Amino acid sequence: MTGSLFTKRLNQLFEEKCHPDGERYREAEVEVGTMQLGSRVTVSYLSRLRSGSSSNPTFEKIGVLAKFFDVSPNYFFREDKEPMLEQVSSARSEMAEIARRIEMVEDDEMKSLFLDMLRLLEDVEQAKV
């Protein structure tokens, strides 16, 4: 495996992102998932990307992998001191909690305002990632 940041990040996703039952994703599942998202990334191509033998994926492939693993495409190219997945997971769980609380607001105008503010916060979080 080469030391490219893309390769490192992709392998990190396979290690850290799991099914709800804790099982790690297999390359075949990622192939099916990316195909369902509109841009198939084959098992053989994933294997080459993970080993570093293919090092120049298209924006389309980067985007569909990011979408499958629920991270920003920037995740693959940004080196941070804190693990990116922890930041993303933390932000998403906080946003989900805020959304649950907003649903309890009875005034429709206030609820709409709060939802708009939440969407803006989500956009800011996405821009950071």
N, C-alpha and C positions, 0 to 999 in steps of 0.2 A: 504494500500500500504506500502510495506517495504521500508527501506531507502537504498537498494542496489544501487550502482552507475549505474549498467546496467539498472535497472528498471527506475531510474531517467532519464537517458539519452534517453531511448526508449520513455518514456512519453513526454520528451522534443521535440523529433522529431515529435510526433503526434500534439504537440501544435504549433510548429514553422514552420514545413515544410508544404507547402500548394500547391494546384493546382494553375495554373496561374491566375485563377479567384479569388483566395483568400480563397477558401473553403478548410477546413482541410480534410486530408485523413481519411477515415473510415477503420476500421479493415478489412471489407470485401474487400475493394479495395486493401489493402496491401496483403491479401491472394491471390487475382487474380494476382497482380503484381509480387509477389514472385514466384508464380507458372509459370508465363511466363518467369521468369529469371532462372528457372530450379530447384528450391528447395522451394516447397510450405510451407508456414508458415500459419497454419490454424487460423481462428478467435478464436477458443477456446484456442489454444496455445498462441496466441498474448495476449488474455485476461489474461491468467495465468502469462505470462511474465510481463505484465503491472501492475498486482496487486502484483507481487512479490511471488506468490505461486509456480511458477516455476522459479528457479534461476540459472539453469546451462544449458543454450542453447549450442548446438554444434557449432563448428567453422563454419560449413556449414550454419547454420541458422543465425549466427551473420553476416557472409559474405553476404548472400542474403538480409538481412535487411539493411545492410550498402549500398549495391548496389542500392536497391530500393529507399532509402532516399538520395542517392548520398553523402555519407560521408565515411570516412575511418573506417574500423572495430575498429581501436584504439579509435574512438570517444566514444565508449561505456565504456571504462575503464580508460579514462584519465580525471582527474579533473583539470580544468584550471580556472584562475580568470576571463578571458574573455569568454563569451559564444562561444563555438566551432563553432556553425553555422555561427556566424557573421564573424569569421576568414575565414572559408571555402568559404562563399558567396563572401566576399571581394576579396579573392585571385582569385576565379574563374572569377569574373567580370573583374578584372584587366587582367587576362590571355586572356579572350575573346577579350578585347579591343586591346591588343597587337597582337593577331592573325588577327583581322580585318585590322590593320595597315600593317602587314606583307603582306597580300594579295594584297596590293596596290603597293608593290615593283615590278618593272618590270624585273629586272635582276634575272634570274632563279637561278643562283648560290648563289646570296645573299639571295634570298627568302629561298632557301634550308638551308643555314647556319642559318638564323634567326629562321626557324621552328625547327631545331635541338636544338638551344639554348632554345627555348620556351618549348620544350619537357623536356629538362633537368631541367628547372625551375619548371615545373609541377611535375616532380619526387621529387624534393626537397620539394615542398609544401606538397605533399602527405606524404612524410616521416615525416614531422613535425606534421601532423594531426594524 
